[in-house]
Amino acid sequence: MVQLSITMTTDASVTGWGCCLNIVSTGGNWTSDEVDINYLDICEVLLALKLFAHKFQENMLKSCLTILQQWLA
């Protein structure tokens, strides 16, 4: 069986976030005054996973999103 893998890179700052999957990139500015960079890093990964959901296996994506959403709650 062939193992396929993809690499998604992400980055966050106190002003905005960005992510890249292969040659597709996206990002944006934060709409809140949150300045905890650890919190922003988690939010940015969650946004990236949601945006690129169609590229991931469904079970793996659901697990990642559940963990991240519970962590942010």
N, C-alpha and C positions, 0 to 999 in steps of 0.2 A: 504494500500500500504506500502510495506517495504521500509524504507529509508536506503540506503547504504551510507557509508562514508569511505573514505580512508584518511590516513595522510601521507603527504610527508614532510620530514624535509630537510632543506637546510642550508648551511653555506658557507661563503666566507671570504677570507682574501686577502691581497694585492698580495699574491703569487699564490693562486689557489682557487678552489671551490669544493664543494661536495654536493651530495644529496642522500637521501635514501627513497625508497617507499617499505614498508613492509620489505622484506629481501633482496631486490635488491638495490645495491648502485653503484654509479658512481661519477666521478669527473675529474678534470684536472687542468692544470696550465694555467694561463692567458698568452696570446701571446702579450699583449701590456703593456705599462708602466703606464697605468691608476692606480691611487692610491686613488681615491675618493671611500671610502668603501661603501657609499650609492649607487653609480652607480654600483659598483661591485655586491652588493646584488641584485639589480634589474636584472642585467645580468644573475646572477646565477639562479634566479627563472625562468627567461625566458628559459634558457638552460634546466633546469629540466622539465619544462612543455612540452617543445618540445620532450625531450627524452622519457618521460612517457606518451605522448599524447594518446596512445592506451588504457590507463587505465581510461581516463576521458570521461565524456559525451561530445559529439562534440560541442554542443551549449555553454556549460560553458567554455570549453577550448578556443574556438574562441574568446569569450568575454575577457577572461584573456589575451590572446596573443595580441589582438588589443589594450587593455589598456596599457600593458607593452611596446609594440612597439611604441605607440604614446608618451609615457613618455620618452623613450630613444631618440626620434628624436630631 
